[in-house]
Amino acid sequence: MAGTILGFQAGVWRSGGVGTLLGLVLGLAIAYRFVMKSGAKPLPTAPDTTLPSVLKALYLQQAITTWAIEAQSYDDEKLHAEFGRFVREHQPGQVLPSQTPGVVKI
């Protein structure tokens, strides 16, 4: 829109058609440049996001999903015991075990 106004104010193209076209092209070029410059900026990272922590999170997400599906039929006592085993086996507070870098599991 600002480009259209600039085109009208240029003086030479007061007839409107050429000025509108020039203003539209200028406005689109400015908008395109703004979008491309904004899109080139990297997104901010969350605190403490390192490759090992992300790999551990992916590993735990897959493991807890499988475990939760299996645990649907457990009674309270067995659920508590099995969750304790899960925590000991997968060690959520430790870096290892984790997913191998470069491996995609679905």
C-alpha positions as CSV (number, residue, x, y, z in Angstrom):
1,M,0.0,0.0,0.0
2,A,2.8,2.4,0.8
3,G,4.4,1.4,-2.5
4,T,1.2,2.4,-4.3
5,I,1.2,5.8,-2.6
6,L,4.8,6.2,-3.5
7,G,4.0,5.4,-7.1
8,F,1.2,8.0,-7.2
9,Q,3.4,10.6,-5.6
10,A,6.3,10.1,-8.0
11,G,4.8,12.8,-10.2
12,V,5.7,11.3,-13.6
13,W,3.0,8.6,-13.4
14,R,0.1,10.6,-12.2
15,S,-2.3,8.9,-14.5
16,G,-2.5,6.1,-12.0
17,G,-2.1,3.0,-14.0
18,V,1.6,2.9,-14.3
19,G,2.0,4.4,-10.9
20,T,-0.2,1.8,-9.3
21,L,1.6,-1.0,-11.0
22,L,5.0,0.4,-10.0
23,G,3.8,1.0,-6.5
24,L,2.4,-2.5,-6.3
25,V,5.6,-4.1,-7.5
26,L,7.7,-1.9,-5.1
27,G,5.4,-2.8,-2.2
28,L,5.6,-6.5,-3.0
29,A,9.4,-6.3,-3.3
30,I,9.6,-4.6,0.1
31,A,7.2,-7.2,1.7
32,Y,9.2,-10.1,0.1
33,R,12.5,-8.7,1.4
34,F,11.0,-8.3,4.9
35,V,9.6,-11.9,5.0
36,M,12.8,-13.4,3.7
37,K,15.0,-11.5,6.2
38,S,12.7,-12.4,9.0
39,G,12.6,-16.0,8.0
40,A,16.4,-16.3,7.8
41,K,16.7,-15.6,11.6
42,P,17.1,-18.8,13.6
43,L,14.5,-19.6,16.2
44,P,15.5,-19.2,19.8
45,T,16.4,-22.4,21.5
46,A,14.9,-23.6,24.8
47,P,17.2,-23.6,27.8
48,D,19.4,-26.7,28.3
49,T,18.7,-28.1,24.8
50,T,21.7,-30.1,23.9
51,L,21.9,-33.1,21.5
52,P,22.2,-35.6,24.3
53,S,19.2,-34.2,26.2
54,V,17.1,-34.2,23.1
55,L,18.1,-37.8,22.2
56,K,17.3,-38.8,25.8
57,A,13.9,-37.2,25.5
58,L,13.1,-39.0,22.3
59,Y,14.2,-42.3,23.8
60,L,12.1,-41.8,26.9
61,Q,9.1,-40.7,24.8
62,Q,9.2,-43.9,22.8
63,A,9.9,-46.1,25.9
64,I,7.1,-44.6,28.0
65,T,4.6,-44.9,25.2
66,T,5.3,-48.6,24.8
67,W,5.3,-49.1,28.6
68,A,2.0,-47.2,29.1
69,I,0.2,-49.3,26.4
70,E,1.4,-52.5,28.2
71,A,0.5,-51.1,31.6
72,Q,-3.2,-50.5,30.8
73,S,-4.3,-53.8,32.5
74,Y,-2.1,-53.6,35.6
75,D,-3.6,-53.3,39.1
76,D,-2.3,-50.6,41.4
77,E,0.4,-52.7,43.1
78,K,1.8,-54.1,39.8
79,L,1.6,-50.7,38.2
80,H,3.7,-49.2,41.0
81,A,6.3,-52.0,40.8
82,E,6.5,-51.9,37.0
83,F,6.9,-48.1,37.0
84,G,9.8,-48.5,39.5
85,R,11.4,-51.0,37.2
86,F,10.9,-48.7,34.2
87,V,12.6,-45.8,36.0
88,R,15.5,-48.1,37.1
89,E,15.9,-49.5,33.6
90,H,15.6,-46.3,31.6
91,Q,17.2,-43.8,34.1
92,P,15.4,-40.6,33.2
93,G,17.8,-38.4,35.1
94,Q,20.9,-39.8,33.3
95,V,22.1,-39.2,29.7
96,L,22.4,-42.9,28.9
97,P,20.6,-45.0,27.8
98,S,19.4,-42.8,24.9
99,Q,18.6,-42.9,21.3
100,T,21.5,-43.3,18.9
101,P,22.3,-40.0,17.0
102,G,21.1,-40.2,13.4
103,V,18.7,-43.0,14.0
104,V,15.0,-42.4,13.4
105,K,12.6,-44.8,15.1
106,I,8.9,-44.7,14.3
